[in-house]
Structures are given as structure tokens and as C-alpha cells.
């Protein structure tokens, strides 16, 4: 499939319907649409007080949890945290439970510290299956296998591959929560229209567009890049590399790389780095709005795309920013995210112009306390009830799930819904974020650090690859 833009077929958007493609093999829903949860009585009593409260019918299965508290620890912060917490309101109202939410930019580093010190949260949202594997390996007595009710929901609402990501050594621990699609480039439709720029359909066309922008706007840069993210600094750069490995080396090599069937410093991976280097460390192409190439290491990823938006009468400082669907949440209030709006996104094109490789990711819900209220909340988060509630409260858009119980009409934006056209195409090649699948020492460790050095210090690519390979457990 060739993915086109506005004037032709369509411009790509966020992963609203990872559900539609990745859940294609999941069994159909039953009439109830939810599985009984631990402690549930399924009697129709929906409120701790004993009378059925309005809108609580779908929550009766979780039982009366009055006075119970469940702590949640996650890397989801800022605007996304507000939507997350609101999506639990009905669960709290109908069950009587209290959900105590803590979001942290230092989540990846601090979670292991908390587990080791015996201060683990009840629930954690793990953004990396590799981190789940590390926890199960290093702290097998701390993590609790998912209850049967959660597993039943996952079997019902998700494709088998998503269950596999939450399984270690045959034991199912963590159900998928949200999902995302990362293979997008953000741009200004207005600026493109004013200049007659076309959405590129191949990598070479994208490079030609990059050079045209550089020639037309000598005081700006075509691309803006930011990889600073607190203790997780470097992860946006790993997404860039993963997308390019998929395109330059292919999905089979990608799988071998993730599984360490070839070394991290394999020549095929080096070749992909070199393709990315043509954009990311070219001073004529990067880093619009922030400075030289090295500033990519210190520019917050949340701010990196903002120079695309220019004040009236001013030229943009950059024009292109590769970021996932959830970057939609980082534009300033009032920004019109639409095909004819202030900003939109197109598919990061393939190199051959024919295949449609897509990089995806997501979070997984793991439990660290064996208690009915924890099991009930974990099960709720795997249900179609929560998926639709989360979609409804995320009024700004930018959130999707692979849960096939989601009614896509509950999603807030056309940007999210459009992805169904892409993800439903049989030619689409979807791979989960490589760094999230690799052992945590690499995926959330050396890969992040070395990518930061690649920008900040101009570190030689081969030295970066050798250092990461040497760190593999």
C-alpha cells in the first residue's frame, strides 16, 4: 500500500484502531461485554449503598470495595494524567474504592528501586515488556500473576500477540492498557499549501522535501528534534532508529535485532543508523527553533514540535517533527489538529515506497499486591467498559487502545479514527517498539544513554553500537 495525503487518499493519523487490525484474531464479545471480577456478585447491585446507581450496571461485577484503596504508579503525567484519573471516577463511584494515582517522569528508574525496597505500588503501568521480563526475573516474589478474570478479558478483547507481550515464561502477568502508533511526521497543512509542498510517499521524496524547505527558508531548519525526558532521556531517539530499522533493514532483521539473534552492532543495524544520520545529525536539517544538532539532547520531547507553529507574519522555525499519535496532546490549547488545521501528521514513508511498516507501542498493567480490590481494578482496566470510558473522557484526543471492545465513535478526533484505514490494510507491517521489548538494561538503559551521547557529544555511530552491544545481559 502507498499511503497518501489529503489531496489524494488520506493522511495518516494516530492509532485509534490498533484495535481493528491487531485485534482481528480475537474472539467475539459476548452480550455482557465484560468478565466477572474478583469479589463481584453479579446481582445487579451497583453501588456500595445497596441500590443500583445510575450508570453503574457495568460495574456491579466488581462488587463492594468501600474503604479499599489501590495505588497506581505510572509514567503517564500532565494532560494525559488528568484523563487517566477521570477515567477511574465511575469505578470509584460505583464500587466505593479509592484509586490513588502517582505519575512520575522518573518512573522507569524509580519503580525498580521501590520494588527492591519493599515499597512497590499496587499497580504499575509498564511501558516496556522488557521491563516486565526484568521484574519477573529479578523480583519473582514481588509481582502477582494476573487474575483469571483479567486473562479472560484479554482473551476476549485483544489479539493474541498483545497477551504474549504481557506473558513471561508461560505465566500471564500484565494486560495491555493503551496503545500508540509512532510512525508519523507532524507538519503545518497551511504552510504546505502556501508553498505547494506535497506529502512525500517515499523516503527519497521526504529528503527532497527536506532540502526544498531548507532552500526556501534559509533562516529556519526543516526538522526539529527533542529527546530530553528526565531519567528517560533518549527514548524519542530510539523510536526514530526503530522506525528506520523497519524501513532500511526490514521486519525480519528488526525481529532478529530485538531478540538478539544478531548483535546490536550488526552491519544491517549500522546501515539503518546511517540512514537516520542523514537527517538527525545534519546541521543543514536539524534543529529548527532550538539551535545546533547537539541541542536535540537537551530539548524536552514535549516541546520539540512547537516551532512548527509560527506567530502571524513570522516564518516557522521548523517544519517537520517525527512523533507518535500521543504528541497530539502536546500542542497548545486551541491548536486545531486537522487535515486543514494548524497541524496534522503524515505517515513516515517507507524507503521502497510500497510497504507500510508501522512502529507501535503501549502500556501493560502489572500488580504487586494480591488483594481483591487490586485484582478488581486490574480486571476493570482490561475491560471494554474502561476502554470506552477512557475514550469518552479524552476529549482532546491522542489516546487509543488495542481493545476491540472499543467503539471508535467514542474517540474524540478524526485524527485518531483515520488510523483504521491504515492499520486495516493487509500490507501493513506492524512491530512493537524494539527498545520496549529488549532487556531493560538495554532498552531503557544503554540504548537511551548512547542515543543521547550520539546527539550531545557527536559520538561515532560504531562506538555507540558497540557500547550498546557490550551492555546486553
C-alpha positions in Angstrom: 0.0 0.0 0.0 1.1 3.5 -0.7 0.0 6.0 1.9 -1.1 9.3 0.5 -2.1 12.6 1.9 -5.0 14.9 2.0 -5.4 15.7 -1.7 -5.2 12.0 -2.7 -6.3 9.3 -0.4 -5.6 10.2 3.2 -3.1 11.5 5.7 -2.2 9.1 8.4 -3.1 9.6 12.0 -2.8 8.1 15.4 -3.5 4.5 16.3 -7.2 4.7 17.2 -7.7 1.4 15.7 -4.8 -0.7 16.6 -7.9 -2.3 17.9 -9.2 -3.1 14.3 -6.0 -4.7 13.0 -4.2 -6.1 16.0 -7.4 -7.5 17.4 -8.6 -9.2 14.2 -7.9 -12.6 15.6 -9.6 -12.1 19.0 -12.9 -13.9 19.7 -16.1 -12.0 19.5 -17.6 -10.3 22.5 -20.4 -11.9 24.5 -23.6 -10.0 25.2 -22.4 -8.7 28.6 -19.2 -7.3 27.2 -17.3 -7.8 30.5 -16.0 -10.7 32.6 -16.8 -11.1 36.3 -14.2 -9.7 38.6 -12.8 -10.9 41.9 -15.2 -10.1 44.6 -18.1 -9.4 42.2 -21.6 -10.6 43.0 -23.2 -10.0 39.6 -26.5 -9.4 41.3 -27.2 -6.0 39.8 -26.3 -4.2 43.0 -24.1 -1.5 41.6 -23.4 0.8 44.5 -21.9 0.2 47.9 -25.1 1.5 49.5 -27.0 -1.4 48.0 -29.2 0.5 45.5 -28.4 0.4 41.8 -26.9 3.8 41.0 -27.4 5.3 37.6 -24.8 4.2 35.1 -23.3 1.6 37.5 -24.7 -1.5 35.8 -21.4 -2.4 34.1 -19.5 -2.1 37.4 -21.6 -4.5 39.5 -19.2 -7.3 38.7 -16.5 -5.6 40.8 -18.5 -5.8 44.0 -18.5 -3.5 47.0 -15.0 -2.2 47.6 -15.9 0.5 50.1 -13.0 1.7 52.1 -10.4 -0.1 49.9 -7.5 1.8 48.3 -5.5 0.9 45.2 -2.2 2.7 44.5 -1.2 3.2 40.9 2.3 4.2 39.7 3.0 5.2 36.1 5.0 7.4 33.7 1.7 9.0 32.4 1.8 12.6 33.5 0.5 16.1 32.7 -2.6 16.3 30.4 -2.7 12.5 29.9 -2.7 12.0 33.7 -5.8 14.2 34.1 -7.7 12.0 31.5 -6.4 8.8 33.2 -7.6 9.8 36.6 -11.0 10.9 35.2 -11.5 7.5 33.6 -11.5 5.9 37.1 -14.1 8.2 38.5 -17.1 5.9 37.7 -15.2 2.9 39.1 -14.7 4.7 42.3 -18.3 6.0 42.5 -19.8 2.6 41.8 -17.5 0.3 43.9 -16.6 2.7 46.7 -12.9 2.1 46.1 -10.3 4.9 46.1 -7.7 4.9 43.3 -4.5 6.8 44.4 -2.6 7.8 41.3 1.0 8.8 41.1 2.6 9.8 37.8 6.4 10.3 37.5 8.8 11.2 34.8 11.4 9.0 36.7 9.1 6.0 36.6 11.4 3.5 34.9 14.3 4.2 37.3 12.2 4.5 40.5 9.9 1.5 40.0 12.7 -1.0 40.4 14.1 0.9 43.4 10.6 0.8 45.0 10.2 -2.9 44.4 13.6 -3.7 45.8 12.9 -1.7 48.9 9.6 -3.4 49.5 7.6 -0.3 48.6 6.1 -1.4 45.3 2.8 0.2 44.2 -0.3 -2.0 44.0 -0.5 -1.4 40.2 2.1 -0.2 37.8 1.7 0.7 34.1 4.8 -0.8 32.4 5.7 0.8 29.1 8.1 -1.9 28.2 7.5 -5.7 28.0 11.3 -5.9 28.5 10.9 -4.2 31.9 8.2 -6.8 32.8 10.7 -9.5 32.0 13.3 -7.9 34.2 10.9 -7.6 37.1 9.7 -11.2 36.8 13.4 -12.4 36.6 14.8 -10.2 39.4 11.8 -10.0 41.7 9.7 -13.1 41.1 8.1 -12.9 44.6 7.0 -9.2 44.2 4.9 -9.4 41.1 1.5 -11.1 41.1 0.2 -13.1 38.1 -2.9 -11.6 36.6 -6.2 -13.0 37.9 -8.3 -15.3 35.7 -10.9 -12.6 35.1 -8.2 -10.2 33.7 -6.9 -13.0 31.5 -10.5 -13.7 30.3 -10.9 -10.1 29.2 -7.6 -10.1 27.3 -8.6 -13.3 25.6 -11.9 -11.7 24.6 -10.8 -8.2 23.7 -7.2 -8.4 22.4 -5.3 -10.1 19.7 -3.0 -13.0 21.0 0.2 -11.0 20.3 -0.8 -8.5 23.0 -1.3 -11.2 25.6 2.2 -12.6 24.6 3.8 -9.2 25.4 2.4 -9.5 29.0 3.5 -13.1 29.5 6.8 -14.3 30.8 7.8 -18.0 30.8 4.3 -19.1 30.2 2.7 -17.0 33.1 0.4 -14.1 32.2 1.1 -11.0 34.3 0.1 -7.8 32.6 -2.8 -6.9 30.4 -2.4 -4.2 27.7 -3.8 -0.7 28.6 -3.3 2.0 25.9 -1.6 1.6 22.5 0.1 4.0 20.2 1.4 4.4 16.7 4.7 6.1 16.3 5.3 6.3 12.5 4.2 9.9 12.0 5.6 13.2 10.9 3.9 16.4 12.1 3.6 19.4 9.9 1.6 22.5 9.2 -1.1 22.0 6.4 -1.3 25.7 5.9 2.4 26.1 5.3 2.4 23.2 3.0 -0.5 24.6 1.0 1.1 28.0 0.8 4.3 26.6 -0.6 2.8 23.9 -2.8 4.6 21.2 -0.8 3.3 17.6 -1.3 3.1 14.9 1.3 6.1 12.6 0.5 5.3 9.0 -0.4 8.8 7.6 -0.3 11.9 8.3 1.8 13.7 9.9 -1.1 10.7 12.3 -1.6 10.9 13.2 2.0 14.6 14.0 1.7 13.9 16.1 -1.4 11.1 17.9 0.5 13.6 18.5 3.4 16.1 20.1 1.0 13.4 22.2 -0.6 12.4 23.6 2.7 16.0 24.3 3.6 16.4 26.3 0.4 13.1 28.2 0.8 13.7 29.1 4.4 17.4 29.6 5.0 16.8 31.1 8.4 15.0 28.0 9.7 15.6 24.3 9.7 13.4 21.6 8.1 13.4 19.3 11.1 13.0 19.8 14.9 14.2 17.1 17.3 14.0 16.8 21.1 14.9 13.7 23.2 15.1 15.1 26.8 12.7 13.3 29.1 14.2 13.3 32.6 15.6 10.0 33.6 14.2 8.6 30.4 16.1 11.0 28.2 16.9 9.4 24.9 13.8 7.3 24.3 12.5 9.5 21.4 15.7 8.9 19.5 15.3 5.1 19.9 11.9 5.5 18.3 13.5 7.2 15.3 16.1 4.4 15.0 13.4 1.7 15.3 11.3 3.2 12.6 14.3 3.4 10.3 15.5 -0.2 11.0 12.0 -1.3 9.9 12.4 0.6 6.7 16.0 0.3 5.8 16.7 -3.3 7.0 13.2 -4.8 7.0 10.9 -6.5 9.6 12.8 -9.8 9.6 16.1 -8.1 10.6 14.1 -6.0 13.1 12.8 -9.2 14.8 16.3 -10.7 14.8 17.7 -7.4 16.3 15.0 -7.3 19.1 15.7 -11.0 20.0 19.5 -10.6 19.9 19.7 -13.2 17.1 22.0 -10.7 15.5 24.2 -8.4 17.6 23.2 -4.8 18.2 26.2 -3.7 16.2 25.4 -5.8 13.2 26.2 -4.1 9.8 22.5 -4.1 8.9 21.7 -2.0 12.1 24.7 0.3 11.3 23.2 0.8 7.9 19.9 1.9 9.4 21.7 4.3 11.8 23.4 5.8 8.8 20.1 6.5 7.0 18.8 8.2 10.1 22.0 10.1 10.5 21.4 11.8 7.1 18.6 13.7 8.8 19.2 13.7 12.5 22.8 14.9 12.7 22.9 17.0 9.5 23.3 20.7 10.6 21.5 21.9 7.5 18.4 19.9 8.5 18.3 20.0 12.3 17.4 21.6 14.9 14.9 24.2 14.0 13.9 26.5 16.8 16.4 25.3 19.3 20.0 25.6 17.9 22.6 23.2 16.6 22.3 19.4 16.4 23.5 18.9 20.0 20.5 20.8 21.3 18.3 17.8 20.5 19.7 16.1 23.6 18.5 18.9 25.9 15.3 19.9 24.2 12.3 18.4 26.0 10.4 16.0 23.8 7.2 17.6 24.8 8.3 20.9 23.3 10.2 19.7 20.3 7.5 20.1 17.7 6.2 23.5 18.8 8.4 25.6 16.4 6.2 24.3 13.6 3.6 26.8 14.9 4.6 30.3 13.9 3.2 33.6 15.1 1.2 35.6 12.5 3.5 37.2 10.0 6.5 35.0 11.1 8.1 32.1 9.3 8.1 28.7 11.2 11.4 27.8 12.8 10.9 24.2 11.8 8.5 22.3 9.5 8.8 18.6 10.3 8.7 16.6 13.5 8.6 12.8 13.8 6.5 11.8 16.8 3.7 9.4 17.8 0.0 9.9 17.8 0.1 10.9 21.5 2.1 14.0 20.6 -1.4 15.4 19.8 -1.7 16.2 23.5 1.3 18.5 23.5 0.1 21.2 21.1 -1.0 24.4 22.9 -4.7 24.8 23.9 -6.7 25.9 20.9 -4.5 24.3 18.3 -6.6 22.8 15.5 -5.3 19.3 14.8 -6.9 18.6 11.4 -6.1 17.9 7.8 -6.8 21.6 7.1 -6.0 22.9 10.5 -2.9 24.3 12.3 -1.1 20.9 12.5 -1.6 17.4 11.2 0.6 14.4 10.6 1.5 12.2 7.7 2.9 8.7 7.6 6.7 8.4 7.9 7.2 7.0 4.4 8.9 3.7 3.6 12.1 3.5 1.7 10.7 1.3 -1.1 7.5 3.3 -1.4 5.4 0.1 -1.4 5.5 -1.5 2.0 3.9 0.1 5.1 5.9 -0.6 8.2 4.4 0.8 11.4 6.0 1.1 14.8 3.7 0.7 17.7 3.8 0.6 21.5 1.7 0.5 24.6 1.5 0.1 28.4 0.8 -3.0 30.4 -0.9 -3.3 33.8 1.1 -5.3 36.4 0.1 -5.9 40.0 2.3 -6.1 43.1 -0.3 -6.9 45.8 -2.6 -9.9 45.9 -5.9 -8.4 47.1 -9.5 -8.4 45.8 -9.6 -4.7 45.2 -6.3 -4.8 43.2 -7.5 -7.7 41.2 -10.8 -6.0 40.5 -9.1 -2.8 39.3 -6.7 -4.7 37.2 -9.6 -6.5 35.6 -11.5 -3.3 35.1 -8.6 -1.8 33.2 -8.6 -4.7 30.8 -12.4 -4.4 30.1 -14.3 -2.8 27.3 -16.0 -0.7 29.9 -12.8 1.1 30.8 -11.7 1.4 27.2 -14.8 3.2 26.2 -14.8 5.4 29.3 -11.2 6.4 28.7 -12.1 7.3 25.1 -15.0 9.4 26.2 -13.1 11.4 28.8 -10.1 12.0 26.5 -11.8 15.0 24.8 -8.6 16.3 23.3 -7.8 13.1 21.5 -4.5 11.4 21.2 -5.3 8.2 23.1 -6.2 4.8 21.6 -6.2 1.1 22.6 -5.9 -2.3 21.0 -9.1 -3.4 22.9 -11.6 -4.5 20.2 -14.5 -3.7 22.5 -13.8 0.0 21.9 -16.5 1.8 19.9 -14.3 4.1 17.7 -17.0 6.7 17.6 -16.1 7.4 21.3 -12.7 8.7 20.1 -12.5 12.4 20.1 -10.8 13.2 16.8 -10.8 12.3 13.2 -7.0 12.1 13.6 -7.5 9.0 15.8 -10.2 7.4 13.7 -8.3 7.8 10.4 -5.7 5.2 11.5 -8.3 2.4 11.0 -7.8 2.9 7.2 -4.1 2.4 7.6 -4.0 -0.3 10.2 -6.7 -2.3 8.4 -4.6 -2.6 5.3 -3.3 -6.2 4.9 0.0 -4.8 3.6 0.7 -3.0 6.8 3.7 -4.4 8.8 3.3 -3.7 12.5 6.1 -4.1 15.0 6.2 -3.3 18.7 8.7 -0.8 19.9 12.1 -2.6 19.9 13.5 -0.9 23.0 10.4 -1.8 24.9 10.9 -5.5 24.1 14.7 -5.6 24.7 16.0 -6.3 28.2 15.6 -3.2 30.4 19.4 -2.8 30.8 19.5 -2.2 27.0 16.0 -0.9 26.0 15.6 1.5 29.0 19.3 1.8 29.7 22.2 1.8 27.3 20.1 2.4 24.2 18.8 5.6 25.7 22.2 6.7 27.1 24.1 6.1 23.9 21.5 7.8 21.7 21.8 10.9 24.0 25.6 10.8 23.5 25.1 10.4 19.8 23.5 13.8 19.7 25.1 15.6 22.7 28.7 14.5 22.0 28.5 13.7 18.4 29.6 10.2 19.4 30.7 7.9 16.5 27.9 5.6 15.4 30.0 2.4 15.5 31.1 3.3 19.0 27.5 3.8 20.1 26.5 0.4 18.6 29.5 -1.4 20.2 28.7 0.1 23.6 25.1 -1.0 23.5 26.0 -4.5 22.3 28.5 -4.7 25.2 25.7 -3.9 27.7 23.4 -6.7 26.6 22.8 -9.1 29.5 
